């Protein structure tokens, strides 16, 4: 089983400390989603994440900032890749795409599709390849999903680190 952890949209005290502790328990990638932060706040936030974790971090949104901070890559919805095919082709770093279902990837040009490292889908496909993750809530995990992208729920637990440990040993 492989796991992606999404940050909370809102920042909170000790978030980076919790991320570090959770990362020590079978997290494959961190996805930072901070749409309310300005560039300066996001810069400080990214610099507060230890380098070993930043190397496995995808930024939801800004491809240029992901490159500037030497993150693993960036994450965008299918529509962004359709509208910005040239930018996606030129991008350095890994590409991650968010789709309702795998069939949506057909809207992306074959050249860009060949560069996509990970796909995160909202609707679980019949077969899940190694690079496909399914959106999950940590409080309502389906049993038959191999690769999980935990987008919500984990930060609501009183002890997110222990909750993550239980989740990984299910």
N, C-alpha and C positions, 0 to 999 in steps of 0.2 A: 504494500500500500504506500502511495506517495501523497504528500500533503503540500498545499500552498496555503499560506496564512495571509489574509488581507488585514491591513491595519483598520482601526476604526476611522471613520470619516472625521470625527472630532478628536482633537488631541486631549490627553488627560495626564495627570501626574503619574510618574513612574512608567509611562508607556514603553519607553525604550528599554528600561530594565526588565519589564515583563517580556518584551520581545526577545531579549537575550536569553532569558531563562526558558522560554518556550522553544526557542531555536535549538537548545541543547537536547530537545526531545523529538527528533525525527521530522523536522520541517525541511522541506526541500527548497522552497522559495518563499520570499517575502514580497508581497505586493503592497506598495505604499499608495494609499488613496487619501489625499488631503486637499480636496478641491477648494476649501475655504482659506487656505494659506496663501499669502502673497509669496513672491519669489524669495525674498529675504528670509521669511519664516521657514519656508520649505528647505532652503539652503542649510539653515541651522539644524533643522530636524534631521536631514540626511547626514550631516556631519556628526551628529550625536550617535548615529548607528555605527557599531563597530565595523571596521573594514571587512572582516571575514563575512559578515552578514550582508554588507552592501554589495559584495561580489555576487550574491545570490538574490539581489533585489531588483524588482521591476517597478518602474514608476508608472502609475496610471495617469496618463495625460501627457505631459511635456517631454517629447522625445529629445529635445536639445538639452534639457536639464539632466536627463538620464545619461546622456553622453558626457556632459560636463563633469558629472560626479563619478564616472566610470562604473555605473551600475551595470548589472547583467543586461538590462534592456528596458523596453517600455511596453506598456499595455494599452491597447485602444480597441474600441468596438469595430465591427466589420465595416460600418459606414465610413469610418475614418480611413481605413485602408482602401476603400473603393474611391473616395474623393482625393486621396493623397498618395496615389500609387507611386508617383515619381519620388516623393520624399521617403516613402517606405523602402524603395529600391536603393536609395543613397544612404539610408540609415546604417550607422555602425551599431553594434550591439545586437542582442537577440530581440526578436519580435514576438509579442504575445497578443492574441486576438480574442475578443469576447463575442460570442455568438449565441443566438437563441438555440440553434441546432446546427449540427455539422453541415447540413445542406446549404446553409447560408454562406459557407466558404466559397461556393461556386460563383458568388458575385465578385470575388476578388480575382484579379488577373493571375494567370498561372505563374508568372514571374515572381510576383509578390508572395503568392501562396507557397512557393518553393523556399522562401526565406523564413517562413513562420516556424518558430521554435515550439510554441505551446498554444493550445486552443483551450479556452475555458467556455463551456457550454452550460446553458441554463436547463435545457431538456436533455436528460440522460439518453445517449445513443444506445443502440442494441449492443454494439461492440465498442470497447474503449481501448484505443491504442495507447502506447506509452506516453505520447505527448498530449493526450486529451484529459482534461480535468473537468469535473462536474461541480457547479455551484452548490454549496451545502451550508446549512445553518448548523452550528455546533450543537444546538439543543435538539435537533430533529434529524439525526444522521440516518440516511438509508443504509441498510446492511449490504446491499449488492453493488456498491460503488467502490471501485478500486482506487481511483485517483481523485482525491477530494480537494476542492478549493474552498476553504472555510472563509466565507465572506461575512458572516455575522454570527452572533451568539456567544462566541468565546469571551468577549470582553465584558459580557453581562454577568459572568460568574464571579462570585466573591473572591475566589482564588482561581484565576484563569490558568495559572501554570499547572495546578493539580488537575483541573478540568481537561487541559490539553493532554496530560499524561494518561488519563482515563480514556480519552478519545482515541489515542494512538494504540491502546492495548485492547480495543474492542474486538 
